[in-house]
């Protein structure tokens, strides 16, 4: 139940800075449980922060150029980093090493500008290159290969649209791709075929795509556009049920062509395995997305660096590209998109903003590499610190019990201390990952072919794994 319905005075969005992390980062991402934070740096490394101790627990050093994308697997065991050095590296945080073990290295023919794990299986990866090409990389043995997502025109000639953004949807059935022409393509992940083409009237270059992950606003994409319109647009799409297209329907076969080359990449996947899927045997759904909200700053006319939804999808945070201040605007989506507040983080301009997966917290990054952690402070309830006591609005007479303040037996105190000392304490077990928002899988229907296919050859990203604590000799910390 929404906490604001129980108490309308409770603020469920961040309001103030809780702490800052000096990390030299260009952007940061919470893991699905919210206990860890991955920070991407321009020197090619990524830093994993433990937010409870505010200390670094891993350094992922493997790129020679700046990191452009970071993503977590659903249970946080694997971390993906993409870079301008044309590589994607998958790190295994369960390994007792620092830097962690490289689970896989995937090399491309151009800088990688965006990459992410499949929501259900980290052995599938979506990558977007600076040349405007999008690929689905499948590392499973029975489906191994790289599949380029591309579109063909009516003349049956391949058209390389300039793809500027690409995201899996929360269910993992589809890939949404934004283009420089203001069009959104939708591909089926299993067949790699184009199933829908959405037009957005008056749209320019689509800079980013973001999905609400929960609540009544689930699976509603938000389009972030470039400075030509300087606006954020929330678009409501209908389910793919028309023209014979449905999430669980048996898709017809898809024709594909293959390019062959001789050089292998760093993960053993040669370019001869790169398939370019292009022709669909079913009609493509042609629609125009309906705009429900548009957000802009009518006064300063600034553009937007990044946006992020709250876990329940009822709040939206937008990071302004203001060169003089660090501004975050928050809107209440559940209340017809009304403006809620503006957070001021000082004079260091903002580069990125990301919402915590399960709490009213934000991580924003400054141009100096500092990560600001925002939270919503709650008033202290002093009655919670003493069992049996309650807070009183006015002074009342207190009746003391007969043995309430009697001194305890020293023998019993010594016995309790001894029992506590004999208890086993896990000092090397490491950080145990709790159940985060990303650990839950979306429900499926009976005979859902797309999700059954995605769950084949599942990875080792299981709940309850532990990150080993590494003790460094000669240093006070871990």
N, C-alpha and C positions, 0 to 999 in steps of 0.2 A: 504494500500500500504506500502511496505517496506520502512522505513525511509532512509535506506542506499542507495536506488536507487535515492531518491530525493537529498540527500547530502551524497556523499561517505565518507566525513570526520567525519560524526556522528558515534560515537562508541555506539553500542547497546548491549554491555555486560559490566558487572561491572569491574572497574579498581582500585578502592581504597576503604579503610575502611571509612564508614561514621560515625559510632558510635559503641560502644560495650556495651553489657548488662551483668552485673555480675549476673548470674542466677544459678550457680551450676548445669548446664544442661549437659546431655550427647548427646542430639540432639534436634533440633527445627524444627517446621513446620509452614509455613505461612497458614493463613486461605484463602478461595477462593477469598475474596476481597482484601487481602493483607494489611488490617488495623491492624490485630491482629497476634500475634505469640505465639504458644504454645511450651513450653520448658519442656522436660521430664527430671526428676531428678532421681538419683540413690537411693534416700531415699523413693521412692514410691509416690511422689507427682508430680504434673504438674502445671506449672505457665503460666498464660495467660498475655501477655504483650500487651499494647496499644502502637503501634509504633509512633503515633503522639505525645503523651505526654511522651513516654519512661518510663511508670510506669506500675506496675502490677495491673490488674483489678480483677483477680480471682486466687484463690489457690485451686486446685483440689486435696484434700488430702483424699485418700481412700485405697491405697495399702500399704502393709507392706514390699514389696520388690521393687526393681528397676523397673521403667517403661521401657518397651521394644518397645512399639509402640504407636503412636498418630495419629489420623485422625480426619478431620472435615467433618461435613455434608455439603451438597452442598450450603446451605445458612448460614452456620456457627452457627446455633443455638445449635447444639449438638456436643460434643467433645467425642471421644472414647479414652480410655487409656487401654492398656494391660500391664500385669506385669508378673514377675517371680513367683508371689504368686498364679498363676493358675486362675486369675480372669480377666475379661473384664468389665469395668465400662463405662456406657454412661451417660454423664453429660449434664444437661439442663441449658445453660447459660442464658436463659430468666427468670429463677427464681431469685428473689431478695435476694439471700442468698450467703454467702461466707463461706465455700465451696458451690458450686452450688448443686441443687437438683440432686440426683441420679435417672435417668430415668430408668435404668435397671442395674442389676449385673448378669453376666453370669460366671459360674464356670466350670472349666474343671478338668481333672484328671492329668494334667501335666502343666509345665510352658508354657505360651503363648509367642512365639517369634515374631509374626507378626499378625496384625489385621487391618482391614479397613472396611469402610462403602461401601455399594453398591453405584455406582455413581448417581443413580436415586432415591433411597429410603433407608433412614437410618435405616429402620426396618429390613434390611438384612445385615448381617455381614459375612465377611470372616476371618477365624482364622487359624493360623498355629501353631502347638504345637512343643515343643522341641523333641518329640518322632517321628517326621516326619509324622504327620497326619494333613490333612487339612479338615476343616469343613465349611459349609455354614449354618449359624444360621438364621432362619426366625422367626421373632417375630410377624408376622401378624397372626390374630386369625384364618383365614381360611387356612393358610399354615404353621402353627406353628410347629417347630421341628428343630432338628439338623441333618444335612445330611453330612455324611463323603464322601469325594471324594477319590475314590480308583480305582485301576486298577486290572483287572484279566488277567491271561495268557491264552494260548490256551487250557490248560488242565482244564479250568473252576475252578481253585483254586485261591482263593484270594491272591494277592501278595501285601504286604505292602512296596511299594517303599519308600525310604527315601526322603521325600519331604523337600527341603531346602529353597524354596521361593514360594510365592503365591501372585497373584495380579488379581484384576478385570481389564478387559480391559476398555478403556474410554467409550465405549458404554454401558457397563453393561450386555452384552449378554453372555460373556465368562469369565471363570477363567483360567488363565495361571499358571501352576505349574512347577517349576524347580526342578530337582532331583539331587541326588548325583552322578548319572551315566551320567550326561550331557545330559539328555533328557528333553524336554519340553512337558508336557501334556496340552491339551486344553479340558475343560469341558464346557458343556452348563449349564448356571445358572438355567434355568427353569426346565430342565429334570434331571440335575445332572449327565448326562451321558458323557462318554468320547467320543469326536468326532474327535480328532486328536492327533497324536503322532509325534513330531518333533525331529529328531535326529540332533545332532551337532557334526560333525567329530572333533576328537581331544579335545573335551571339558572335563573338569573335573567337580568338584562340582560347581553347579550354585548357586552363592551367592545371586544374586538379579535380579529382572526384573524391567525395567522402560519403560514407553511408552511416545512417543511424543504426546502432547495433542492438537496440532494445526498445521496449515499450510500444506504444501505438504508432510510433514513427519509424518502425523497423523497415529497413530496405528502401528508404527514400533517399535517393542520391542528391547530394548538393554539388553544384557546379561552381567552381571558382574560376573566374575569368580574368584575363589579363587587363592591363591598365587602359585598354581601349574603352571598356565599359566601367571599370573600377567598381564592380559590384559582385556580390555573392547571390546566387540564385538557388532556391530550393525547388526541385522539380518532382512532381508526383507521377510515377509511372504505373500503368496497369499491369497485372500479371500476364505472362505470355500464354494466353489461352486461345487467342484467335488464330485463324488460318492454319489450324492443325498443330499449333506450336504450344506445348505445355511442358512444365518442368519434368514430368515423369513419363512423357510419351516416348515411344520408340522412334528415335530419329532415323531417317533414311541414310543410306551410305553416302559418304562424302568423297569426291574425287580429290586426288592430291598429286602434286608434282614434287620431284626431289632434285635438289642440287647436289652435286658431288664434288668433293675436294679431297685432298690428301692429308692435310695437317690435322692432327688430333688436338683436342683441347686438354686442359689440365685435369679433367675428370674422366678421361678415357672415352668421351663421346666425340666421335669424329664428325667432321662436317658432312660426310656422306649420309649421316643419320638425320640431317636437318630436313624436315619435310615442310613444304609450303602449302598449307591447306587453303583452298580458295573457292571451289565451286560447290554450291549447295543444290541438293535435289529437291528441296521444298521451298515454297515462296517465302520471301523475307518480309517481315512485318514492318511496314512503313508507317510511322506515327510522328506526331509533333508533341513533345513533352509539355505538360501543363505546368506553368510556373505558379507556385503558391506564395512564395515570399521573395522579395529582393531587398538586399541590405547594402547600403552605401553610406558614405560620410558626405552629406551635402555641403558641409562647411569647408573642411580642409581638402576634399576631393582626393584623398589618399587612396592608393591601391591596397591590396591585401597580400600578405606573405603566405599565410596558411590559416586553416580553419580546423576545428575539432568539435565533435559532438560529445555531450555528456553520456554516461553509460545508459541512462534511460531514454536518451534521445530528446529530452525536454528542454535542454539548454544548448546553445551554440556559442562557441568562442571564436572570435576572429582576430588574428594578429595583424595590426595595421603596419603598412610599409612607410611609416613616418620617419624621415631621416633625422629628426631632432629629439624624439621621445620614444619611450617604450610603452605602447598603448595596446591594451586588449579590450575589445568590446564584447559584451555578453548579451545575447537576446534570449527571451523566453519563447521557445517555439510552441509550447503547449498553450500559451496565451496569445495566440495569433501573431507570434513573432515580435512582441513588444520589446523595446529596448529596456534592459535591466540595469546595467551598470557599465562603467568604463574603469579598468584597472590601470593604474599608473605605476610603471616599474622603474622610473628614473629617466636619466638622459641618454642611456645607452640604447640605441635603436634595436628593435626586435627583429629576429630572423625567423623564429619558428615558435609554435605553440602546440601542446599536446595534452589532452585531458586524461586524467587517471581512469583506469578501467572500472573502478568500483566505488570511488569516493569523490567528494567535491574538491578535487585538487587539480592543479595545472602545473605543467613544466614549460616555461618559456625560456628561450635562449637569446642572449644579447650578441651584438656584433663583436664584443670583446671576449666571447667564449664562456661567459658566466651563465649558469643555469639557475633560474629563479623558480623555487617551488612555492606555489600559491596554495592556500587552504582557507577554509571557513572556520574561524575560531568559535568554539562553543563556550558559553559561560560555565564556570566551575560550579558543581553542586557539592558543597562541603559535606552534606549529609551522606554522600557516598563513601567518604573516607572513614566513617565510624559506623559499624553495624548496629542496627537497632535505634539509631538516632535519625531524626527527621528535621528538615529545615523549618524554622518558624518565622512567620512574618512579624511577630511581635513577641516581647518577652513573656514567658510563662513560667510558672513555678514547677520545679522539677522535684519529683519524689525519689529519693535515693533508696535502692534496694538494700536488703539486709546484709548481703555479702558481696555487694557489687564492687567495692573498692578494696576488698581484702587482699593481702599480699599472697601470692602463689607460693606453694611449697618449693623450696630451692631444690629438693631432690627430684621433683617432677620436671622442673626446668632443665636440670642437667641431663635427665633421661631423654627429653625431647631433643635437645641439642645433639646428643650422641646418635640418636636415630637419624637425624638429618645429615650428619656427617657420614653415616654408613650408606646413604643412598648413592647409587651410581649416577654419575654426571657425564654426559656425552660432550667431550671437549674437542673432538676431531670429526664429529659427524657432519658438520657443515650446515649450510642453509637449506632447509627443506621447503620445497615449493608447495604452497597451499593451493586450494582450488580457486583459480581466478576466473574472471569473466570469460577469458578466451579458452579455458579448459572445457567448457560445456559445448557439446556439439548440437547443431540444430536438429530438431526432430524431422524424421523422414516418413514418407508415406509407404504403404506396402508396395513392394516391387519397384522402388525408385531406382531406376537404372543408373542415373547420373551419380547418385551418392554411393550406391553399391560399387560402382566402378572406382570412385575416388578412395574407397576404403580398402581396396585390394593392396596387398603388400604394405601394410601399415609400418610406420617408422617405429623407433624405440623410444619415442617421446611419451613416457608413461607418467601417470600421477605418482607422487611420493618419491621421486628421485631426489638426490641430495647433491648440492655443490660442495666439493671438498674445500675446507679451509687450508690455505697454504701458508705455512709459517716461514718467514724470511729471516735467516740468521743475521744478526748484527743490527736488527731494527726492532724498535719497540712494538710496532703494529704488525698486523697480519697482511 
